[in-house]
Amino acid sequence: MPVKNLRTLFGLACVLTLVAPATASAITAEVARACDAAVAKAFPPRQIGNPAAGSTKGTAKDQREYFQKCVANNGKVDDMPADAPKDNKPTK
């Protein structure tokens, strides 16, 4: 009977080891601060009593996606739209 329990325990340990998630790298404090500042700039927070402060653009989901994009780019976010020209020179 003890051998059967030992096999079951060993099998369970193997399964749990294989199912365990791989180590995830944590973001650094500098990247988190930079991305938090970028989100606050892109989606300014509203201020109570000041209807002109803040913006209504974007939802919480948009803000989360923006933050995740910033973290993925190591704290750098490209705010320039894809169809906008790189320079402001008029075309001939």
Residue, then its C-alpha position, 0 to 999 in steps of 0.5 A: m500500500p505505501v508504494k502505491n501512495l508513493r507512486t501517486l505522490f510522485g506522479l502528482a508532483c511531476v504533473l504540478t511541476l509541468v503545469a507550473p507557469a514559467t517565471a515572469s519578469a517583473i517590470t522595473a520601477e522606472v518603467a512603471r513610473a514612465c508608463d504611468a506618466a505616459v498614461a496620465k499624459a495621454f488620458p488626463p485624469r478628471q478633477i472634481g469641480n473643474p469641468a475643463a480638466g481631464s478628457t473623456k477620450g478612451t475607456a479604462k480598457d484603452q488605458r490598460e492597453y496603452f500601459q501594457k504597450c508602454v511596458a512592452n516597449n520598455g517605457k517608450v510609447d510612440d504617440m504619433p499616428a501611423d498615417a501622420p507624416k514624420d515631418n511638418k514640411p508641406t508637400k509640393 
